[in-house]
């Protein structure tokens, strides 16, 4: 399956409303999302009663260089997501465990490498921009195809030439590895074949060095004694 069933609902889910059931409690903010149920966001108390042992994403609040963000912290089944400049981002180290994020531009925020969940509005792209998002046209820092997971999702639906599936990514890696292995094996066989041919048909030895005798000079007799 190229797209997990929980991804699109996650990208469109609003967070941080007050829970209707536990509105009077201290931790009633709906800052969690269940990857197994793919429903609405819910609060801490709802997680304990309805989503125990599920894959749950939890949101928290903080700041990165005085820029507001919202963080989703993952432990065991949790995935790390944050909000930078009011836009959700996800830690690359965490999201790559459940999604193939190849082709998506990454950034470094607060010493952590992250990527954005959804498209962000921007002014018209200026001249001299080398890399742009294939979906929304946003300028990119590096030669990636998409600016966010949301834009990659649109690209997958539009062209079908990308995937979020880790299985497909692993299969491609295995195929590349097998291709390299086959090339190395073929090279080893060629070298072995050449070695066998040399054993069966040894090369002609070079001619021996010249053994011509040096010409002697004119002999001189010893003078007769007087």
N, CA, C and O of each residue as an XYZ file, in Angstrom:
904
protein
N       0.859     -1.198      0.000
C       0.000      0.000      0.000
C       0.891      1.243      0.000
O       1.659      1.431      0.943
N       0.813      2.109     -1.039
C       1.712      3.251     -1.140
C       1.484      4.310     -0.073
O       2.426      5.006      0.305
N       0.251      4.453      0.427
C      -0.074      5.471      1.436
C      -0.748      4.796      2.620
O      -1.755      4.115      2.426
N      -0.235      4.955      3.847
C      -0.897      4.349      5.003
C      -2.249      5.001      5.238
O      -2.400      6.195      4.980
N      -3.235      4.258      5.719
C      -4.592      4.809      5.858
C      -4.700      5.932      6.872
O      -5.650      6.713      6.813
N      -3.755      6.041      7.806
C      -3.850      7.067      8.842
C      -3.209      8.404      8.445
O      -3.406      9.408      9.130
N      -2.445      8.426      7.347
C      -1.676      9.632      7.033
C      -2.568     10.802      6.646
O      -2.448     11.887      7.214
N      -3.458     10.592      5.688
C      -4.291     11.704      5.230
C      -5.194     12.245      6.338
O      -5.300     13.464      6.476
N      -5.855     11.389      7.141
C      -6.623     11.930      8.273
C      -5.755     12.718      9.253
O      -6.198     13.732      9.793
N      -4.527     12.263      9.485
C      -3.633     12.984     10.391
C      -3.330     14.382      9.861
O      -3.331     15.350     10.621
N      -3.072     14.487      8.568
C      -2.709     15.781      7.988
C      -3.850     16.791      8.035
O      -3.612     17.997      7.966
N      -5.078     16.314      8.150
C      -6.235     17.214      8.143
C      -6.906     17.336      9.514
O      -7.932     18.007      9.635
N      -6.354     16.710     10.533
C      -6.976     16.713     11.859
C      -6.633     17.984     12.625
O      -5.454     18.323     12.727
N      -7.611     18.697     13.166
C      -7.324     19.855     14.043
C      -7.011     19.382     15.455
O      -7.599     18.419     15.948
N      -6.084     20.067     16.091
C      -5.679     19.712     17.447
C      -5.935     20.878     18.401
O      -6.248     21.990     17.977
N      -5.795     20.597     19.704
C      -5.785     21.589     20.778
C      -7.129     22.223     21.067
O      -7.184     23.341     21.581
N      -8.207     21.539     20.751
C      -9.509     21.963     21.256
C      -9.705     21.318     22.637
O      -8.929     20.448     23.032
N     -10.736     21.744     23.362
C     -11.016     21.205     24.694
C     -11.908     19.969     24.564
O     -12.901     19.976     23.836
N     -11.539     18.924     25.273
C     -12.291     17.678     25.219
C     -13.696     17.882     25.783
O     -13.866     18.466     26.853
N     -14.695     17.397     25.055
C     -16.077     17.552     25.500
C     -16.380     16.701     26.726
O     -17.244     17.049     27.531
N     -15.674     15.596     26.866
C     -15.937     14.694     27.993
C     -15.188     15.101     29.246
O     -15.716     14.978     30.351
N     -13.960     15.584     29.090
C     -13.114     15.905     30.242
C     -12.749     17.390     30.259
O     -11.628     17.753     30.614
N     -13.685     18.235     29.879
C     -13.402     19.663     29.772
C     -12.991     20.326     31.067
O     -12.297     21.342     31.033
N     -13.393     19.791     32.210
C     -13.062     20.405     33.498
C     -11.746     19.892     34.063
O     -11.272     20.407     35.075
N     -11.150     18.892     33.433
C      -9.903     18.311     33.939
C      -8.709     19.174     33.520
O      -8.801     19.991     32.604
N      -7.587     18.969     34.215
C      -6.398     19.781     33.971
C      -5.777     19.494     32.610
O      -5.239     20.398     31.970
N      -5.846     18.259     32.169
C      -5.206     17.869     30.903
C      -6.275     17.490     29.885
O      -6.266     16.386     29.340
N      -7.192     18.415     29.636
C      -8.328     18.145     28.757
C      -8.108     18.594     27.317
O      -9.020     18.488     26.497
N      -6.940     19.084     27.000
C      -6.658     19.547     25.648
C      -6.529     18.361     24.700
O      -5.827     17.396     25.000
N      -7.201     18.432     23.564
C      -7.158     17.340     22.584
C      -5.887     17.450     21.755
O      -5.872     18.068     20.690
N      -4.829     16.844     22.262
C      -3.523     16.938     21.618
C      -2.947     15.571     21.267
O      -1.729     15.421     21.167
N      -3.807     14.576     21.081
C      -3.360     13.231     20.730
C      -4.124     12.708     19.526
O      -5.252     13.116     19.251
N      -3.471     11.788     18.814
C      -4.083     11.185     17.629
C      -3.684      9.711     17.570
O      -2.520      9.366     17.775
N      -4.655      8.850     17.289
C      -4.425      7.409     17.265
C      -4.228      6.936     15.822
O      -5.106      7.119     14.979
N      -3.092      6.338     15.550
C      -2.824      5.833     14.204
C      -3.637      4.583     13.898
O      -3.867      4.270     12.730
N      -4.072      3.871     14.918
C      -4.868      2.665     14.701
C      -6.332      2.999     14.392
O      -6.958      2.356     13.550
N      -6.867      4.008     15.081
C      -8.280      4.355     14.911
C      -8.503      5.395     13.819
O      -9.551      5.390     13.172
N      -7.538      6.286     13.602
C      -7.633      7.350     12.586
C      -8.909      8.168     12.746
O      -9.590      8.475     11.768
N      -9.221      8.515     13.985
C     -10.406      9.324     14.251
C     -10.036     10.752     14.579
O      -9.072     11.295     14.040
N     -10.819     11.370     15.482
C     -10.548     12.742     15.898
C      -9.432     12.774     16.937
O      -9.072     11.748     17.515
N      -8.898     13.957     17.162
C      -7.926     14.120     18.230
C      -8.623     13.981     19.585
O      -9.834     14.183     19.684
N      -7.878     13.643     20.610
C      -8.467     13.417     21.929
C      -7.470     13.801     23.004
O      -6.316     14.108     22.707
N      -7.911     13.784     24.249
C      -7.098     14.252     25.363
C      -6.403     13.086     26.077
O      -6.568     11.921     25.714
N      -5.641     13.431     27.077
C      -4.876     12.456     27.848
C      -5.771     11.397     28.478
O      -5.430     10.215     28.482
N      -6.905     11.814     29.007
C      -7.795     10.884     29.701
C      -8.499      9.942     28.717
O      -8.748      8.780     29.036
N      -8.813     10.445     27.533
C      -9.405      9.582     26.505
C      -8.419      8.516     26.058
O      -8.809      7.389     25.754
N      -7.182      8.863     26.021
C      -6.174      7.872     25.620
C      -6.139      6.714     26.612
O      -6.079      5.553     26.210
N      -6.174      7.021     27.885
C      -6.100      5.974     28.900
C      -7.299      5.039     28.845
O      -7.165      3.846     29.117
N      -8.476      5.569     28.494
C      -9.692      4.753     28.535
C     -10.059      4.121     27.194
O     -10.697      3.069     27.171
N      -9.669      4.740     26.075
C     -10.139      4.269     24.774
C      -9.034      3.807     23.831
O      -9.304      3.070     22.882
N      -7.813      4.220     24.072
C      -6.751      3.928     23.111
C      -5.530      3.290     23.780
O      -4.398      3.499     23.344
N      -5.759      2.532     24.813
C      -4.672      1.864     25.498
C      -4.028      0.834     24.572
O      -4.725      0.070     23.904
N      -2.705      0.818     24.536
C      -1.918     -0.100     23.704
C      -2.046      0.193     22.213
O      -1.649     -0.634     21.392
N      -2.599      1.366     21.843
C      -2.665      1.759     20.442
C      -1.450      2.625     20.088
O      -0.736      3.113     20.964
N      -1.239      2.797     18.793
C      -0.208      3.726     18.343
C      -0.782      5.137     18.440
O      -1.653      5.515     17.656
N      -0.295      5.905     19.396
C      -0.868      7.213     19.713
C       0.184      8.303     19.577
O       1.308      8.160     20.060
N      -0.188      9.390     18.919
C       0.662     10.570     18.794
C       0.208     11.604     19.798
O      -0.975     11.938     19.853
N       1.125     12.113     20.589
C       0.804     13.129     21.599
C       1.418     14.473     21.212
O       2.563     14.527     20.762
N       0.676     15.533     21.385
C       1.147     16.881     21.085
C       1.491     17.616     22.361
O       0.842     17.417     23.388
N       2.525     18.481     22.306
C       2.893     19.333     23.436
C       3.308     20.692     22.898
O       3.513     20.847     21.695
N       3.432     21.674     23.778
C       3.732     23.042     23.351
C       5.126     23.445     23.779
O       5.622     22.980     24.805
N       5.770     24.313     22.995
C       7.103     24.799     23.300
C       7.472     25.882     22.330
O       6.605     26.471     21.684
N       8.785     26.158     22.220
C       9.239     27.188     21.285
C      10.612     26.817     20.758
O      11.408     26.181     21.448
N      10.875     27.221     19.529
C      12.171     27.036     18.899
C      12.689     28.402     18.507
O      12.161     29.026     17.587
N      13.734     28.881     19.205
C      14.280     30.210     18.958
C      13.176     31.275     19.000
O      13.101     32.145     18.132
N      12.324     31.185     20.025
C      11.224     32.130     20.245
C      10.147     32.038     19.179
O       9.288     32.916     19.095
N      10.178     30.975     18.349
C       9.137     30.763     17.347
C       8.175     29.727     17.892
O       8.620     28.634     18.244
N       6.871     30.006     17.984
C       5.933     29.031     18.532
C       5.932     27.737     17.714
O       6.018     27.765     16.486
N       5.834     26.621     18.407
C       5.686     25.353     17.720
C       4.906     24.412     18.612
O       4.751     24.656     19.808
N       4.425     23.354     18.034
C       3.719     22.322     18.773
C       4.446     21.015     18.555
O       4.712     20.648     17.411
N       4.772     20.310     19.604
C       5.548     19.084     19.472
C       4.735     17.852     19.783
O       3.985     17.819     20.758
N       4.884     16.850     18.960
C       4.274     15.550     19.204
C       5.409     14.616     19.594
O       6.302     14.355     18.787
N       5.385     14.111     20.821
C       6.476     13.300     21.320
C       6.114     11.833     21.241
O       4.994     11.442     21.568
N       7.064     11.024     20.806
C       6.810      9.598     20.610
C       7.687      8.777     21.538
O       8.900      8.982     21.590
N       7.094      7.861     22.262
C       7.827      6.871     23.040
C       7.202      5.525     22.730
O       5.992      5.352     22.870
N       8.023      4.567     22.307
C       7.571      3.259     21.837
C       6.727      3.445     20.575
O       7.272      3.395     19.473
N       5.397      3.660     20.704
C       4.538      3.762     19.537
C       4.290      5.214     19.128
O       3.445      5.454     18.267
N       4.980      6.180     19.699
C       4.680      7.594     19.445
C       5.626      8.149     18.398
O       6.755      7.677     18.262
N       5.169      9.151     17.657
C       5.984      9.792     16.631
C       6.176     11.271     16.992
O       5.247     11.930     17.458
N       7.391     11.779     16.769
C       7.719     13.146     17.165
C       7.314     14.124     16.064
O       7.794     14.027     14.934
N       6.432     15.063     16.396
C       5.993     16.108     15.473
C       6.030     17.441     16.218
O       5.718     17.479     17.408
N       6.392     18.502     15.570
C       6.416     19.819     16.200
C       5.831     20.851     15.255
O       5.603     20.578     14.076
N       5.594     22.028     15.784
C       5.075     23.113     14.961
C       6.086     24.250     14.948
O       6.469     24.761     16.000
N       6.510     24.638     13.767
C       7.455     25.729     13.591
C       6.761     26.825     12.800
O       6.254     26.584     11.705
N       6.739     28.038     13.363
C       6.039     29.160     12.735
C       4.588     28.781     12.428
O       4.063     29.105     11.363
N       3.948     28.088     13.380
C       2.543     27.676     13.270
C       2.322     26.626     12.174
O       1.198     26.447     11.705
N       3.377     25.942     11.773
C       3.246     24.859     10.800
C       3.841     23.596     11.414
O       4.936     23.623     11.976
N       3.111     22.497     11.302
C       3.549     21.253     11.907
C       4.744     20.664     11.177
O       4.789     20.636      9.947
N       5.702     20.197     11.948
C       6.853     19.494     11.401
C       7.024     18.187     12.159
O       6.476     18.019     13.248
N       7.779     17.271     11.588
C       8.006     15.974     12.199
C       9.491     15.673     12.185
O      10.187     15.997     11.222
N       9.972     15.062     13.233
C      11.383     14.675     13.299
C      11.668     13.575     12.281
O      10.951     12.577     12.212
N      12.703     13.766     11.509
C      13.077     12.777     10.513
C      13.430     11.446     11.168
O      13.080     10.385     10.650
N      14.121     11.498     12.304
C      14.548     10.268     12.976
C      13.375      9.399     13.388
O      13.521      8.182     13.510
N      12.204     10.007     13.606
C      11.041      9.248     14.056
C      10.121      8.860     12.897
O       9.700      7.708     12.799
N       9.811      9.815     12.022
C       8.830      9.536     10.975
C       9.367      8.535      9.960
O       8.590      7.805      9.346
N      10.691      8.488      9.774
C      11.232      7.550      8.800
C      11.118      6.101      9.263
O      11.390      5.177      8.497
N      10.717      5.905     10.516
C      10.487      4.545     11.002
C       9.172      3.976     10.485
O       9.009      2.758     10.430
N       8.226      4.845     10.103
C       6.911      4.367      9.663
C       6.563      4.803      8.243
O       5.604      4.293      7.664
N       7.328      5.742      7.668
C       7.042      6.231      6.320
C       8.326      6.329      5.512
O       9.399      6.598      6.053
N       8.202      6.108      4.216
C       9.295      6.407      3.300
C       9.225      7.894      2.970
O       8.335      8.326      2.237
N      10.150      8.673      3.502
C      10.109     10.127      3.340
C      11.052     10.600      2.240
O      11.340     11.794      2.152
N      11.530      9.700      1.411
C      12.444     10.100      0.339
C      11.762     11.098     -0.585
O      10.577     10.971     -0.895
N      12.525     12.086     -1.017
C      12.006     13.108     -1.913
C      11.440     14.327     -1.220
O      11.045     15.278     -1.893
N      11.384     14.334      0.123
C      10.812     15.449      0.878
C      11.938     16.284      1.478
O      12.844     15.745      2.114
N      11.881     17.596      1.276
C      12.888     18.508      1.806
C      12.923     18.456      3.331
O      11.874     18.476      3.976
N      14.112     18.390      3.907
C      14.279     18.394      5.356
C      14.961     19.695      5.790
O      15.648     20.346      5.003
N      14.756     20.053      7.044
C      15.328     21.260      7.614
C      15.879     20.937      8.999
O      15.562     19.895      9.574
N      16.698     21.829      9.527
C      17.220     21.684     10.884
C      16.620     22.778     11.749
O      16.847     23.962     11.500
N      15.852     22.392     12.766
C      15.223     23.320     13.707
C      15.567     22.864     15.111
O      15.295     21.726     15.493
N      16.168     23.762     15.873
C      16.547     23.456     17.245
C      17.425     22.201     17.303
O      17.223     21.327     18.146
N      18.396     22.129     16.396
C      19.377     21.036     16.323
C      18.764     19.699     15.927
O      19.437     18.672     16.016
N      17.522     19.683     15.499
C      16.867     18.444     15.084
C      16.488     18.541     13.609
O      15.950     19.558     13.171
N      16.764     17.503     12.857
C      16.364     17.491     11.446
C      14.893     17.113     11.351
O      14.469     16.086     11.882
N      14.118     17.954     10.669
C      12.664     17.786     10.603
C      12.198     17.984      9.176
O      12.966     18.416      8.316
N      10.934     17.665      8.924
C      10.278     18.002      7.664
C       8.849     18.432      7.953
O       8.274     18.041      8.969
N       8.275     19.235      7.066
C       6.939     19.784      7.274
C       5.876     18.770      6.859
O       6.065     17.970      5.943
N       4.745     18.837      7.574
C       3.643     17.932      7.272
C       2.836     18.410      6.064
O       2.452     17.600      5.220
N       2.578     19.699      5.976
C       1.694     20.216      4.936
C       2.335     21.378      4.189
O       3.327     21.958      4.631
N       1.743     21.697      3.051
C       2.189     22.831      2.245
C       2.084     24.117      3.038
O       1.154     24.304      3.822
N       3.049     25.003      2.828
C       3.037     26.319      3.485
C       2.925     27.406      2.427
O       3.607     27.344      1.405
N       2.073     28.400      2.658
C       1.961     29.493      1.675
C       3.237     30.311      1.640
O       3.916     30.462      2.655
N       3.560     30.836      0.469
C       4.750     31.669      0.326
C       4.537     32.637     -0.824
O       3.676     32.406     -1.673
N       5.305     33.715     -0.866
C       5.211     34.638     -2.006
C       5.629     33.932     -3.291
O       6.183     32.833     -3.261
N       5.358     34.577     -4.410
C       5.692     34.005     -5.704
C       7.186     33.733     -5.778
O       8.005     34.562     -5.383
N       7.526     32.545     -6.296
C       8.930     32.149     -6.384
C       9.698     33.117     -7.277
O       9.287     33.395     -8.403
N      10.823     33.629     -6.763
C      11.627     34.580     -7.509
C      12.518     33.901     -8.527
O      12.548     32.675     -8.635
N      13.248     34.724     -9.276
C      14.146     34.206    -10.284
C      15.396     33.635     -9.621
O      15.758     34.006     -8.505
N      16.031     32.739    -10.328
C      17.266     32.165     -9.823
C      17.080     31.016     -8.855
O      18.053     30.554     -8.259
N      15.853     30.540     -8.682
C      15.601     29.412     -7.778
C      15.869     28.120     -8.538
O      15.298     27.882     -9.602
N      16.739     27.297     -7.983
C      17.148     26.076     -8.672
C      16.209     24.909     -8.418
O      16.012     24.067     -9.294
N      15.626     24.854     -7.217
C      14.819     23.696     -6.845
C      13.459     24.163     -6.323
O      13.386     25.052     -5.474
N      12.397     23.566     -6.831
C      11.047     23.906     -6.386
C      10.253     22.630     -6.151
O      10.553     21.576     -6.712
N       9.225     22.753     -5.300
C       8.341     21.628     -5.014
C       7.512     21.315     -6.257
O       6.948     22.215     -6.880
N       7.444     20.041     -6.611
C       6.690     19.637     -7.799
C       5.190     19.853     -7.648
O       4.468     19.933     -8.642
N       4.717     19.948     -6.399
C       3.276     20.084     -6.172
C       2.836     21.533     -6.043
O       1.920     21.971     -6.740
N       3.483     22.279     -5.155
C       3.038     23.647     -4.876
C       3.951     24.724     -5.437
O       3.587     25.900     -5.422
N       5.129     24.356     -5.932
C       6.042     25.329     -6.503
C       6.872     26.084     -5.500
O       7.552     27.043     -5.866
N       6.840     25.685     -4.248
C       7.616     26.377     -3.221
C       9.104     26.144     -3.465
O       9.505     25.043     -3.842
N       9.921     27.166     -3.253
C      11.359     27.031     -3.432
C      11.940     26.114     -2.364
O      11.532     26.164     -1.203
N      12.874     25.295     -2.754
C      13.504     24.338     -1.861
C      14.993     24.637     -1.752
O      15.593     25.189     -2.674
N      15.576     24.274     -0.637
C      16.997     24.521     -0.425
C      17.862     23.525     -1.179
O      18.949     23.865     -1.646
N      17.382     22.305     -1.297
C      18.164     21.215     -1.868
C      17.368     20.531     -2.977
O      16.173     20.791     -3.120
N      17.998     19.672     -3.757
C      17.301     19.021     -4.877
C      16.353     17.907     -4.442
O      16.572     16.736     -4.753
N      15.293     18.284     -3.714
C      14.226     17.351     -3.357
C      13.037     17.579     -4.293
O      13.007     18.554     -5.044
N      12.065     16.676     -4.240
C      10.895     16.778     -5.108
C       9.742     17.516     -4.439
O       8.954     18.171     -5.120
N       9.631     17.418     -3.104
C       8.471     17.958     -2.402
C       8.915     18.757     -1.177
O       9.987     18.529     -0.617
N       8.052     19.709     -0.776
C       8.360     20.541      0.387
C       7.781     19.971      1.672
O       8.144     20.424      2.757
N       6.882     18.981      1.580
C       6.201     18.463      2.766
C       5.622     17.085      2.463
O       5.574     16.648      1.313
N       5.182     16.411      3.531
C       4.518     15.121      3.353
C       3.207     15.288      2.585
O       2.853     14.450      1.756
N       2.490     16.379      2.869
C       1.236     16.627      2.170
C       1.434     16.780      0.671
O       0.639     16.269     -0.118
N       2.502     17.490      0.271
C       2.763     17.661     -1.160
C       3.206     16.344     -1.788
O       2.892     16.079     -2.949
N       3.925     15.523     -1.044
C       4.281     14.212     -1.588
C       3.030     13.352     -1.770
O       2.918     12.605     -2.742
N       2.096     13.464     -0.830
C       0.841     12.725     -0.951
C       0.103     13.131     -2.233
O      -0.406     12.275     -2.957
N       0.047     14.428     -2.506
C      -0.592     14.904     -3.736
C       0.156     14.379     -4.959
O      -0.460     13.971     -5.944
N       1.488     14.393     -4.891
C       2.279     13.893     -5.999
C       2.053     12.417     -6.268
O       2.027     11.989     -7.422
N       1.887     11.632     -5.198
C       1.625     10.204     -5.361
C       0.275      9.990     -6.039
O       0.155      9.156     -6.937
N      -0.742     10.742     -5.613
C      -2.074     10.596     -6.211
C      -2.083     11.071     -7.665
O      -2.810     10.530     -8.498
N      -1.275     12.079     -7.958
C      -1.284     12.657     -9.299
C      -0.470     11.831    -10.286
O      -0.917     11.594    -11.409
N       0.714     11.391     -9.885
C       1.624     10.740    -10.822
C       1.874      9.269    -10.517
O       2.182      8.488    -11.417
N       1.740      8.891     -9.253
C       1.970      7.504     -8.887
C       3.410      7.057     -8.993
O       3.675      5.856     -9.026
N       4.360      7.999     -9.048
C       5.766      7.627     -9.193
C       6.541      7.775     -7.896
O       7.767      7.881     -7.916
N       5.838      7.783     -6.762
C       6.473      7.841     -5.446
C       5.652      6.986     -4.496
O       4.576      6.505     -4.853
N       6.160      6.799     -3.291
C       5.462      5.937     -2.342
C       5.881      6.289     -0.923
O       6.983      6.783     -0.689
N       4.980      6.024      0.024
C       5.297      6.146      1.442
C       5.636      4.785      2.054
O       5.976      4.710      3.235
N       5.548      3.728      1.279
C       5.705      2.373      1.792
C       7.170      2.060      2.062
O       8.016      2.179      1.176
N       7.459      1.660      3.292
C       8.815      1.238      3.626
C       9.141     -0.097      2.966
O      10.299     -0.366      2.646
N       8.121     -0.939      2.761
C       8.356     -2.227      2.126
C       8.848     -2.032      0.694
O       9.785     -2.700      0.256
N       8.211     -1.112     -0.030
C       8.654     -0.837     -1.398
C      10.069     -0.266     -1.404
O      10.878     -0.612     -2.265
N      10.365      0.608     -0.443
C      11.705      1.179     -0.356
C      12.728      0.098     -0.070
O      13.802      0.084     -0.671
N      12.402     -0.822      0.856
C      13.327     -1.897      1.192
C      13.520     -2.848      0.014
O      14.621     -3.349     -0.214
N      12.434     -3.095     -0.740
C      12.553     -3.954     -1.915
C      13.469     -3.329     -2.963
O      14.282     -4.020     -3.578
N      13.334     -2.017     -3.163
C      14.207     -1.338     -4.117
C      15.658     -1.405     -3.654
O      16.568     -1.607     -4.459
N      15.868     -1.233     -2.337
C      17.230     -1.315     -1.805
C      17.799     -2.714     -2.004
O      18.972     -2.877     -2.338
N      16.944     -3.736     -1.792
C      17.391     -5.105     -1.987
C      17.721     -5.363     -3.452
O      18.710     -6.029     -3.761
N      16.885     -4.831     -4.365
C      17.151     -5.006     -5.794
C      18.459     -4.336     -6.191
O      19.240     -4.890     -6.965
N      18.697     -3.128     -5.651
C      19.962     -2.464     -5.951
C      21.128     -3.281     -5.406
O      22.158     -3.427     -6.064
N      20.952     -3.820     -4.177
C      22.007     -4.632     -3.597
C      22.252     -5.897     -4.396
O      23.397     -6.305     -4.586
N      21.160     -6.529     -4.873
C      21.315     -7.729     -5.686
C      21.991     -7.408     -7.012
O      22.801     -8.192     -7.506
N      21.657     -6.243     -7.593
C      22.296     -5.844     -8.842
C      23.792     -5.656     -8.660
O      24.589     -6.093     -9.490
N      24.172     -4.993     -7.553
C      25.596     -4.807     -7.276
C      26.270     -6.152     -7.045
O      27.385     -6.388     -7.510
N      25.576     -7.038     -6.315
C      26.131     -8.361     -6.043
C      26.319     -9.151     -7.331
O      27.324     -9.841     -7.505
N      25.326     -9.045     -8.250
C      25.456     -9.760     -9.524
C      26.626     -9.220    -10.330
O      27.364     -9.991    -10.944
N      26.803     -7.898    -10.334
C      27.915     -7.327    -11.082
C      29.252     -7.766    -10.490
O      30.188     -8.086    -11.223
N      29.335     -7.778     -9.150
C      30.561     -8.221     -8.512
C      30.813     -9.692     -8.786
O      31.951    -10.094     -9.029
N      29.746    -10.510     -8.749
C      29.884    -11.936     -9.025
C      30.340    -12.164    -10.462
O      31.195    -13.010    -10.720
N      29.764    -11.401    -11.402
C      30.166    -11.530    -12.803
C      31.628    -11.154    -12.982
O      32.356    -11.799    -13.736
N      32.058    -10.096    -12.278
C      33.451     -9.680    -12.378
C      34.375    -10.754    -11.807
O      35.437    -11.025    -12.368
N      33.968    -11.368    -10.684
C      34.776    -12.434    -10.095
C      34.863    -13.632    -11.026
O      35.919    -14.254    -11.143
N      33.731    -13.968    -11.705
C      33.746    -15.091    -12.638
C      34.676    -14.807    -13.817
O      35.401    -15.694    -14.268
N      34.653    -13.574    -14.314
C      35.540    -13.221    -15.420
C      37.003    -13.341    -15.005
O      37.837    -13.841    -15.760
N      37.300    -12.873    -13.788
C      38.678    -12.971    -13.317
C      39.088    -14.425    -13.141
O      40.215    -14.795    -13.470
N      38.172    -15.265    -12.618
C      38.472    -16.680    -12.446
C      38.677    -17.362    -13.796
O      39.572    -18.194    -13.944
N      37.838    -17.006    -14.792
C      37.966    -17.587    -16.118
C      39.308    -17.216    -16.746
O      39.958    -18.049    -17.377
N      39.711    -15.976    -16.572
C      41.004    -15.556    -17.102
C      42.138    -16.310    -16.428
O      43.120    -16.673    -17.075
N      42.000    -16.550    -15.106
C      43.034    -17.292    -14.399
C      43.140    -18.720    -14.875
O      44.243    -19.248    -15.012
N      41.988    -19.366    -15.133
C      42.012    -20.734    -15.630
C      42.638    -20.809    -17.013
O      43.411    -21.724    -17.296
N      42.311    -19.858    -17.872
C      42.892    -19.842    -19.206
C      44.404    -19.677    -19.146
O      45.128    -20.261    -19.952
N      44.877    -18.890    -18.202
C      46.317    -18.710    -18.062
C      46.986    -19.987    -17.574
O      48.118    -20.286    -17.954
N      46.270    -20.756    -16.712
C      46.831    -22.022    -16.242
C      46.898    -23.039    -17.366
O      47.879    -23.776    -17.467
N      45.858    -23.098    -18.231
C      45.817    -24.073    -19.310
C      46.746    -23.666    -20.447
O      47.469    -24.497    -20.997
N      46.721    -22.418    -20.785
C      47.556    -21.917    -21.876
C      48.515    -20.876    -21.304
O      48.270    -19.673    -21.401
N      49.601    -21.345    -20.712
C      50.536    -20.378    -20.119
C      51.119    -19.470    -21.186
O      51.316    -19.910    -22.319
N      51.391    -18.264    -20.873
C      51.942    -17.341    -21.870
C      53.322    -17.760    -22.329
O      54.069    -18.380    -21.572
N      53.662    -17.432    -23.546
C      54.978    -17.752    -24.093
C      56.047    -17.013    -23.316
O      55.989    -15.793    -23.164
N      57.037    -17.770    -22.818
C      58.075    -17.085    -22.031
C      58.883    -16.142    -22.899
O      59.015    -16.391    -24.097
N      59.412    -15.104    -22.362
C      60.221    -14.164    -23.149
C      61.525    -14.814    -23.567
O      62.000    -15.720    -22.882
N      62.114    -14.383    -24.663
C      63.397    -14.958    -25.104
C      64.481    -14.729    -24.075
O      64.495    -13.706    -23.391
N      65.416    -15.711    -23.963
C      66.497    -15.552    -22.971
C      67.389    -14.373    -23.330
O      67.460    -13.976    -24.492
N      68.051    -13.829    -22.361
C      68.967    -12.719    -22.666
C      70.101    -13.170    -23.571
O      70.502    -14.334    -23.540
N      70.614    -12.259    -24.371
C      71.687    -12.568    -25.322
C      72.914    -13.087    -24.598
O      73.353    -12.504    -23.608
N      73.485    -14.221    -25.110
C      74.680    -14.823    -24.484
C      75.893    -14.729    -25.398
O      76.849    -15.483    -25.214
N      75.888    -13.837    -26.369
C      77.035    -13.683    -27.294
C      78.296    -13.345    -26.521
O      78.301    -12.493    -25.633
N      79.367    -14.041    -26.887
C      80.639    -13.824    -26.195
C      81.290    -12.542    -26.695
O      81.229    -12.200    -27.877
N      81.903    -11.860    -25.766
C      82.571    -10.619    -26.151
C      83.824    -10.939    -26.950
O      84.610    -11.810    -26.580
N      83.994    -10.221    -28.048
C      85.172    -10.464    -28.910
C      86.432    -10.042    -28.187
O      86.540     -8.961    -27.608
N      87.412    -10.995    -28.258
C      88.673    -10.688    -27.597
C      89.498     -9.726    -28.446
O      89.327     -9.647    -29.663
N      90.377     -9.011    -27.800
C      91.252     -8.107    -28.529
C      92.433     -8.837    -29.174
O      92.540    -10.055    -29.031
N      93.298     -8.149    -29.861
C      94.472     -8.725    -30.529
C      95.478     -9.139    -29.470
O      95.870     -8.326    -28.633
N      95.911    -10.433    -29.499
C      96.873    -10.867    -28.465
C      98.236    -10.223    -28.672
O      98.632     -9.948    -29.804
N      98.916     -9.997    -27.638
C     100.272     -9.415    -27.671
C     101.209    -10.381    -27.001
O     100.974    -10.812    -25.873
N     102.350    -10.746    -27.748
C     103.347    -11.620    -27.177
C     104.284    -10.842    -26.256
O     104.541     -9.651    -26.435
N     104.761    -11.552    -25.296
C     105.731    -10.922    -24.413
C     107.064    -10.774    -25.134
O     107.446    -11.679    -25.876
N     107.760     -9.717    -24.956
C     109.043     -9.534    -25.624
C     110.065    -10.609    -25.170
O     110.032    -11.059    -24.024
N     111.033    -11.038    -26.152
C     112.053    -12.027    -25.802
C     113.080    -11.386    -24.888
O     113.431    -10.211    -25.000
N     113.518    -12.195    -24.017
C     114.562    -11.693    -23.105
C     115.871    -11.584    -23.854
O     116.142    -12.442    -24.693
N     116.696    -10.591    -23.608
C     117.960    -10.391    -24.300
C     119.087    -11.155    -23.586
O     120.237    -11.110    -24.022
